[in-house]
Amino acid sequence: MSDPVEKIYRELYGHSMDLLEEYEAPVEAVAGALMAIAMRLYKTTLSEENFKKMKEVILETDIEPYKKRKLH
């Protein structure tokens, strides 16, 4: 796995799952925090026009849900 984007994704996913278990947090708490961080990063680095385009892409992109994670 030499792709840094894939590595970052996997690490964030793993950490997110750990947070859900550690804090017995609702999924919305972790997902909301990640979304807020993502939007602030985009807002900080993109032009206003590209930020608006990114929001459109986010809203219009259909994604597959994760399979339910089984806890031990």
Secondary structure as a PSIPRED ss2 file (coil, helix, strand):
# PSIPRED VFORMAT (PSIPRED V4.0)

   1 M C   1.000  0.000  0.000
   2 S C   1.000  0.000  0.000
   3 D C   1.000  0.000  0.000
   4 P H   0.000  1.000  0.000
   5 V H   0.000  1.000  0.000
   6 E H   0.000  1.000  0.000
   7 K H   0.000  1.000  0.000
   8 I H   0.000  1.000  0.000
   9 Y H   0.000  1.000  0.000
  10 R H   0.000  1.000  0.000
  11 E H   0.000  1.000  0.000
  12 L H   0.000  1.000  0.000
  13 Y H   0.000  1.000  0.000
  14 G H   0.000  1.000  0.000
  15 H H   0.000  1.000  0.000
  16 S H   0.000  1.000  0.000
  17 M H   0.000  1.000  0.000
  18 D H   0.000  1.000  0.000
  19 L H   0.000  1.000  0.000
  20 L H   0.000  1.000  0.000
  21 E H   0.000  1.000  0.000
  22 E H   0.000  1.000  0.000
  23 Y C   1.000  0.000  0.000
  24 E C   1.000  0.000  0.000
  25 A C   1.000  0.000  0.000
  26 P C   1.000  0.000  0.000
  27 V H   0.000  1.000  0.000
  28 E H   0.000  1.000  0.000
  29 A H   0.000  1.000  0.000
  30 V H   0.000  1.000  0.000
  31 A H   0.000  1.000  0.000
  32 G H   0.000  1.000  0.000
  33 A H   0.000  1.000  0.000
  34 L H   0.000  1.000  0.000
  35 M H   0.000  1.000  0.000
  36 A H   0.000  1.000  0.000
  37 I H   0.000  1.000  0.000
  38 A H   0.000  1.000  0.000
  39 M H   0.000  1.000  0.000
  40 R H   0.000  1.000  0.000
  41 L H   0.000  1.000  0.000
  42 Y H   0.000  1.000  0.000
  43 K H   0.000  1.000  0.000
  44 T H   0.000  1.000  0.000
  45 T H   0.000  1.000  0.000
  46 L C   1.000  0.000  0.000
  47 S C   1.000  0.000  0.000
  48 E H   0.000  1.000  0.000
  49 E H   0.000  1.000  0.000
  50 N H   0.000  1.000  0.000
  51 F H   0.000  1.000  0.000
  52 K H   0.000  1.000  0.000
  53 K H   0.000  1.000  0.000
  54 M H   0.000  1.000  0.000
  55 K H   0.000  1.000  0.000
  56 E H   0.000  1.000  0.000
  57 V H   0.000  1.000  0.000
  58 I H   0.000  1.000  0.000
  59 L H   0.000  1.000  0.000
  60 E H   0.000  1.000  0.000
  61 T C   1.000  0.000  0.000
  62 D C   1.000  0.000  0.000
  63 I C   1.000  0.000  0.000
  64 E C   1.000  0.000  0.000
  65 P C   1.000  0.000  0.000
  66 Y C   1.000  0.000  0.000
  67 K C   1.000  0.000  0.000
  68 K C   1.000  0.000  0.000
  69 R C   1.000  0.000  0.000
  70 K C   1.000  0.000  0.000
  71 L C   1.000  0.000  0.000
  72 H C   1.000  0.000  0.000
